Amino acid sequence: MIENKYRQCKRAVLIGLITTEQGKNKSKEYLDELNLLAETAKIEVCAIFFQRVCRSDTKTFRSDTKTFRSDTKTFRSDTKTFIGYGKLQDIVVYVKTHSIDTIIFDDELSPRQLKNIRKYIECTIIDRTQLILDIFYNRAKTYYARTQVEMAQYQYLLPRLTRMWTHLERQRGGIGFRGPGETELETDRRILRDRIGSLRRRLLSIDTQMSIQRKHRNKFIRVAIIGYTNVGKSTLMNILSKSTVFIENKLFATVDTTVRKTVIGNIPLLITDTVGFIRKLPTLLIKSFKSTLDEVRESDILLHVIDISHESFEEHIHIVRDTLSEIGIIDKPVLMVFNKIDTVNNLTFQEWKHNSCMKYSNKTVFLSAKMGIGISELKQMLFNQIKILHQKR
């Protein structure tokens, strides 16, 4: 397994972008979420930096008689250092002054950007993707989940491998060791590719086993609990199935898929607690967690849990829907479960309840899983859905 260099780091700064599509308020909200991710990884955030990436590129066109000037604005991150040289110098000064050992970017850095930034800053530099991958590995408890995350980590590292491993000197080949052989970097890349191939074969074998297990469950109606991370999915799972799935008020408290058998009314069913989704969920993780997401794909009903106390819960709904669409889940019956109603103002709650019912018709329930409010309404609505499926089978 790749050792994460920043696992023991304590002090960090966060860096985010402000664009026309993502204003300062929205960027601040995203960095607040990144701050929670850092706390989950036990990293102390000391400062937050914003960089506005609205740049004016001026082009001059000259003819025989006139000079034409064209001003065009482009909104994109700096291709060399992501944030530009000026802002990078400000961060360098802050890092040296306050003994910062980690810098976390809210967006994924290209290998070129990462290499250029390292020329100016002598500390650990990571991006959102790498942080999420490390959190997933630390939170994964089962052998299968850890294997999935490990392969995603190796795939992320492969294009960014720049003499990070110094266990080999330059190799020489040929008779009498004449002529150049593999360089250290080429050797490391070959080792990584072999390791990825080995993990992929291992995952295919486990996927086959889990597929057989799912076929044996076909006689049961299956319900999958989905939603944004840290919205109360595991708490709801414990209430519905009377189990003891680990819960914690942190992002990605659980990343292992848990299946429990329960009975609602007089109908037995299986309830699956799945990994939470998040903005900019790494594509590598989505591909690695194929079998985990197959639990969602092959379920009969989805319980989409939403944290109604979060100011961006509507955006979270769209993120979950986009992720489901990305993995090919577009036609499943969905029950919208708005959780944490005990933490919002009553007038605000009534307004949101009216708007949500207008949008989602009668497939909406409001509850507080922590306080046990509205659970009976959820069970009744769920029973009405599974009763129809049970009669058909």
Secondary structure, DSSP 8 states (H G I E B T S, - for coil): ----TTTT--EEEEEEEE-SSS-HHHHHHHHHHHHHHHHHTT-EEEEEEEEE-EEEEEEEEE-SS-EEEEEEEEE--BTTTBS-HHHHHHHHHHHHHTT--EEEESS---HHHHHHHHTT--SEEEEHHHHHHHHHHHH--SHHHHHHHHHHHHHHHGGG-SS---S----B-SGGG-SB---HHHHHHHHHHHHHHHHHHHHHHHHHHHHHHHHHTTTSEEEEEEEBTTSSHHHHHHHHHT------SSTTS--S-EEEEEEETTEEEEEEE---B-TT--HHHHHHTHHHHHHHHT-SEEEEEEETTSTTHHHHHHHHHHHHHHTT--SS-EEEEEE-GGGS-HHHHHHHHHHHHHHHTTSEEE-BTTTTBTHHHHHHHHHHHHHHHHHH-
